[in-house]
């Protein structure tokens, strides 16, 4: 028997980060609350004449969402917005019925002895922006979510 998924190889939250790209330049979210990336495949089931169950893949669906503390630098100082990584820009694109795209990258750093980094780099459609005010919390939050267009990399390094 070989053990895996061991305690010594865990990815710890304080060593990871999440960032958005503006061209080739990454901008790291420093007030990150949470990130969720979901990848799934849709399937259709059918049975053969002997009762054997089969599933055929009919499409993939991947999505993302993250929540950050609301800070002034998330908003452009110009109108119309020119900074393509800002919430101002995303909302102005939505007003034009355009679904903006952005490149995101999450990095998980594990305690593994070799190849400790797990990056997930993806191109996504930014579809939902939610301004969140939760009672008993001192800071506004912003949640951003949408569909993932393509994964660029999910290889452990």
Buried (B, 14 or more C-beta within 10 A) or exposed (E): EEEEEEEEEEBEEEEBBBBBBBEEEBEEBEEBBEBEBEBEEEEEEEEEEEEEEEEEEEEEEBBBBBBBBBEEEBBBEEEEBEBBBBBBBBBBBBEEEEBBEBBBBBBBBBEBEEEBBBBBBBBBBBBBBEEEEEEEEEEEBBBBBBBBBEBEEEEEE
